[in-house]
């Protein structure tokens, strides 16, 4: 395969990058404003981390990172919070993060990469900024494929639906077909990890740590069953907010995961028992940070903090919950490799895919 270089905007802890690299896509750099992402990105991936605001970086800088690669890929998975269903009840249009897709579009215009990929929450497609982004790509001659993907159909042990966009200047492109006939379960993903207690951690893996529960929440999780809700509890354990009529519609909090099903969609607060159905199926605690990372597709050995570094649940929960699942990164990588293989076959009569790519840059 011809030389490929990918720059990962909004790279975070490196979930997308790790998946792309595993499929043979060379990622040369990841860009993010969060310095805490430097260690996990660089420690687990043969790529450079650049702490910089994507809204300020220049197309010239991106082109320098691409170097002389034959095929250039620009990935940009902007923060999803402004587009989430939950955020719609607030004034998020004024948030600086709202315009990050426009910044991504600006960099595409200035660099003209051969391929573009992004992922976000499904509701991003309801917003004008997404329509503008897609229209920009099409006007520039990209073939655009977009679809809402159920990640569990590709082996992620989690019910996570994401909007995935692929665009190519070389020809039509699409996501590879689902790879799994049945979802990977929570048991298959984390069932063999060493048991720990609430507030405890595994001595050899500081990330296999569970947040401490109050005495009340310890009673609550002991009264919870996999797949159940707080409605199963004795009345004295039910929170006041859930007793009111306005709280009756939130049965998904304070729940346990089910061993033989995929996990629910992980949020940035998955480490807290009361923040969703994040209770361990069997042990009286919320899932650990390591378990959350595994449910996001990260390898068990993925390093998120330097050796001996502090374990901050809030920071690490945000990093893991916001990550592009590694499994989805692999699927995107497979789709790019398959596309380039098909275009290479077509391009043999046109002097090879590298020449086709160079011609597209001049167009």
C-alpha positions in Angstrom: 0.0 0.0 0.0 1.2 3.5 -0.8 2.5 5.7 2.1 -0.3 7.1 4.2 -0.2 9.8 6.8 -3.1 10.7 9.1 -3.5 13.7 11.5 -6.0 13.2 14.3 -7.7 16.4 15.4 -9.3 16.4 18.8 -7.3 13.2 19.4 -8.0 12.9 23.1 -6.5 9.7 24.7 -6.0 8.2 21.3 -8.9 5.8 20.8 -9.3 6.6 17.1 -5.6 6.7 16.5 -5.0 3.3 18.2 -7.7 1.7 16.0 -6.3 3.3 12.8 -2.7 2.2 13.6 -3.9 -1.4 14.3 -5.3 -1.4 10.7 -2.1 -0.1 9.1 -2.9 3.6 8.9 0.2 5.6 9.9 -0.9 8.4 12.3 1.8 11.1 12.4 0.3 13.3 15.0 -2.7 13.9 17.3 -3.8 17.4 18.3 -5.8 18.3 21.4 -6.0 21.1 23.9 -5.9 18.8 27.0 -2.4 18.2 28.2 -3.6 15.2 30.2 -4.1 13.4 26.9 -0.4 13.6 26.1 0.7 10.5 28.1 -2.0 8.1 26.9 -1.7 9.2 23.3 2.1 9.0 23.1 2.7 6.1 25.5 0.4 3.8 23.5 0.8 5.0 19.9 3.8 5.7 17.7 2.6 9.2 17.1 3.3 12.7 18.3 1.0 14.7 20.6 0.6 18.4 19.9 -1.1 20.5 22.5 -2.9 23.2 20.5 -6.3 24.6 19.9 -7.7 23.3 16.6 -9.4 26.6 16.1 -6.0 28.3 16.0 -3.8 25.8 14.1 -3.0 26.7 10.5 -3.5 24.6 7.4 0.2 25.1 6.7 1.1 23.4 10.0 -1.2 20.4 9.1 0.5 20.1 5.7 3.9 20.1 7.4 2.8 17.2 9.5 1.6 15.3 6.5 5.0 15.6 4.9 5.4 14.0 1.5 2.9 11.2 2.1 1.1 9.8 -1.0 -2.2 9.6 0.8 -3.3 12.1 3.4 -6.0 11.5 5.9 -7.5 14.1 8.2 -9.6 12.9 11.1 -11.6 15.2 13.3 -13.9 13.9 16.0 -15.0 17.2 17.6 -16.4 17.1 21.2 -19.9 15.8 21.1 -21.4 17.6 24.1 -22.9 20.5 22.1 -24.8 18.1 19.9 -26.0 15.6 22.5 -29.7 15.1 23.1 -29.1 16.1 26.8 -27.4 19.4 25.8 -30.3 20.5 23.7 -32.2 21.8 26.7 -29.4 24.4 27.2 -28.1 27.3 25.2 -25.2 25.5 23.6 -25.2 27.4 20.3 -23.1 30.1 22.0 -20.5 27.6 23.2 -17.1 27.8 21.6 -17.3 24.1 21.0 -20.3 24.6 18.8 -18.2 25.9 15.9 -15.5 23.3 16.0 -16.9 21.6 13.0 -16.5 24.8 11.1 -12.9 24.9 12.2 -12.5 21.3 10.9 -14.0 22.5 7.6 -11.5 25.4 7.5 -8.6 23.0 7.8 -10.0 20.7 5.1 -10.3 23.6 2.7 -6.7 24.6 3.5 -5.1 21.2 3.2 -7.3 19.3 0.7 -6.6 15.8 2.3 -7.4 12.7 0.2 -9.7 11.3 2.9 -11.6 12.8 5.8 -13.3 11.0 8.7 -15.3 12.1 11.7 -17.6 10.6 14.3 -20.1 12.2 16.7 -23.4 11.6 18.4 -26.3 10.7 16.0 -28.1 14.0 16.8 -25.2 16.0 15.2 -27.1 15.4 11.9 -30.0 17.6 13.1 -27.8 20.7 13.2 -27.1 23.2 10.5 -23.4 23.1 11.2 -23.3 19.5 10.2 -25.3 20.2 7.0 -22.8 23.0 6.2 -19.9 20.7 6.8 -21.2 18.0 4.5 -22.1 20.6 1.8 -18.5 22.0 2.0 -17.1 18.5 1.4 -19.3 17.9 -1.6 -18.6 21.3 -3.2 -14.9 20.4 -2.9 -15.4 17.2 -4.8 -15.5 14.7 -2.0 -17.6 11.5 -2.2 -19.4 11.6 1.2 -20.7 8.6 3.1 -22.5 9.1 6.4 -24.4 6.6 8.6 -25.5 6.1 12.2 -23.5 3.0 13.4 -24.4 0.6 16.2 -21.0 -0.1 17.5 -22.1 -3.4 19.1 -22.5 -4.8 15.6 -18.7 -4.5 15.2 -17.7 -6.1 18.4 -17.7 -3.3 20.9 -19.1 -4.6 24.2 -21.3 -1.5 24.5 -24.6 -0.2 23.1 -23.1 2.9 21.5 -24.7 4.5 18.4 -22.5 7.1 16.6 -22.7 9.1 13.4 -19.7 8.2 11.2 -18.7 10.2 8.2 -16.2 9.1 5.6 -15.2 11.3 2.6 -12.8 10.7 -0.2 -11.5 12.7 -3.2 -10.5 9.4 -4.8 -13.9 7.8 -5.4 -17.0 6.5 -3.6 -16.3 5.2 0.0 -18.4 3.5 2.6 -18.1 1.9 6.0 -17.4 -1.9 6.0 -20.4 -4.1 6.8 -21.0 -5.2 10.4 -18.6 -7.9 11.5 -20.5 -9.6 14.4 -23.7 -11.7 14.4 -24.2 -11.1 18.1 -22.9 -8.4 20.5 -19.9 -9.0 22.7 -21.2 -9.1 26.3 -20.0 -7.5 29.5 -19.1 -10.9 30.8 -16.8 -11.6 27.8 -15.2 -8.2 28.1 -14.6 -7.8 31.9 -15.7 -11.0 33.5 -12.2 -12.3 34.2 -10.8 -9.2 35.8 -9.8 -9.6 39.5 -12.6 -8.6 41.8 -12.2 -5.3 43.8 -14.3 -3.5 46.4 -15.9 -0.1 46.2 -13.3 2.5 47.1 -10.6 -0.1 46.3 -8.0 -0.7 43.6 -6.0 -3.6 42.2 -2.4 -3.3 43.5 -0.9 -4.1 40.1 -3.2 -1.9 38.0 -4.0 1.5 39.5 -6.7 2.1 36.8 -8.7 -1.0 38.0 -10.1 1.2 40.8 -13.7 1.8 41.8 -15.1 4.9 43.3 -16.1 4.9 47.0 -19.8 4.5 47.8 -21.7 6.2 50.6 -23.4 4.0 53.1 -26.7 4.8 51.5 -25.5 4.0 48.0 -24.0 0.8 49.3 -27.4 -0.2 50.5 -28.9 0.8 47.2 -26.5 -1.3 45.0 -27.1 -4.3 47.3 -30.8 -3.9 46.6 -30.2 -3.6 42.8 -30.4 -6.4 40.3 -28.8 -6.6 36.8 -31.1 -4.8 34.4 -33.3 -3.5 37.2 -34.0 0.0 38.3 -34.4 2.0 41.6 -38.1 1.1 41.3 -37.1 -2.4 42.7 -35.8 -0.9 45.9 -37.5 -0.7 49.3 -39.2 2.7 49.6 -36.8 4.1 52.2 -33.9 3.8 49.7 -35.6 5.7 46.8 -34.2 9.3 46.4 -36.6 12.1 47.1 -36.2 13.4 43.5 -37.4 10.1 42.1 -40.4 10.1 44.3 -41.6 13.3 42.8 -43.6 13.0 39.5 -40.9 14.8 37.5 -38.4 12.1 38.6 -40.4 9.1 37.6 -39.1 9.2 34.0 -35.5 8.5 35.0 -35.4 4.7 35.7 -32.0 4.2 34.1 -29.9 5.6 36.9 -28.7 3.6 39.9 -28.8 0.4 37.9 -26.5 -2.6 37.4 -25.2 -3.8 34.1 -26.3 -7.2 32.8 -23.5 -9.9 32.4 -24.9 -11.3 29.2 -25.7 -8.1 27.4 -23.5 -5.3 26.1 -22.9 -2.4 28.5 -25.1 0.7 28.2 -23.6 3.8 26.5 -20.7 5.0 28.7 -20.7 8.7 29.7 -17.9 10.7 31.2 -19.2 9.8 34.6 -19.5 6.0 34.2 -17.4 5.5 37.3 -20.3 6.7 39.5 -23.1 4.2 40.4 -25.8 6.9 40.5 -24.9 8.3 37.1 -26.5 5.6 35.0 -26.7 1.9 34.7 -23.0 1.6 35.6 -23.2 -0.7 38.6 -21.1 -3.9 38.3 -23.3 -6.9 37.4 -22.2 -8.8 40.5 -19.8 -6.8 42.8 -21.3 -4.0 45.0 -19.6 -1.1 43.2 -19.7 0.9 40.0 -17.5 -0.3 37.2 -13.8 0.6 37.5 -11.9 3.0 35.3 -10.1 0.0 33.7 -13.4 -1.8 33.1 -14.8 1.4 31.5 -11.8 1.6 29.2 -12.1 -2.0 28.1 -15.8 -1.4 27.4 -14.6 1.4 25.2 -12.5 -1.0 23.2 -9.1 -0.1 24.8 -6.6 -3.0 25.4 -6.3 -4.0 29.0 -2.7 -2.8 28.9 -3.5 0.7 27.7 -1.7 3.2 29.9 -3.6 6.4 30.8 -1.3 7.8 33.5 2.5 7.7 34.0 3.7 5.0 36.4 3.1 6.2 40.0 0.8 9.0 38.8 -2.3 10.0 40.7 -5.7 8.5 39.8 -8.2 11.3 39.4 -11.6 9.7 38.7 -13.2 12.8 37.1 -10.3 13.5 34.7 -9.8 9.9 33.7 -13.6 9.3 33.4 -13.9 12.3 31.1 -10.9 11.1 29.0 -12.2 7.5 28.7 -15.9 8.4 28.2 -15.1 11.0 25.6 -12.9 8.7 23.6 -13.7 7.4 20.2 -14.0 3.6 20.9 -10.9 1.8 19.6 -13.1 -0.7 18.0 -14.8 2.0 15.9 -11.3 3.3 15.0 -10.5 -0.1 13.7 -13.7 -0.2 11.6 -12.8 3.2 10.1 -9.3 2.0 9.4 -10.6 -1.2 7.7 -12.9 1.0 5.6 -10.1 3.3 4.5 -7.8 0.4 3.7 -10.5 -1.4 1.7 -11.3 1.9 -0.2 -7.6 2.5 -1.0 -7.3 -1.1 -2.2 -10.2 -0.7 -4.6 -9.0 2.7 -5.8 -5.5 1.3 -6.3 -6.9 -1.4 -8.6 -8.8 1.2 -10.6 -5.9 3.5 -10.7 -3.5 1.1 -12.3 -4.6 2.3 -15.7 -4.1 5.9 -14.5 -0.6 5.6 -13.3 -1.3 4.4 -9.7 -3.3 5.7 -6.8 -0.5 8.1 -5.7 -0.8 10.0 -9.0 -4.6 10.0 -8.7 -4.2 11.5 -5.3 -1.8 14.2 -6.5 -4.1 15.1 -9.3 -7.0 15.5 -6.8 -4.9 18.0 -4.9 -4.5 20.2 -8.0 -8.2 20.0 -8.9 
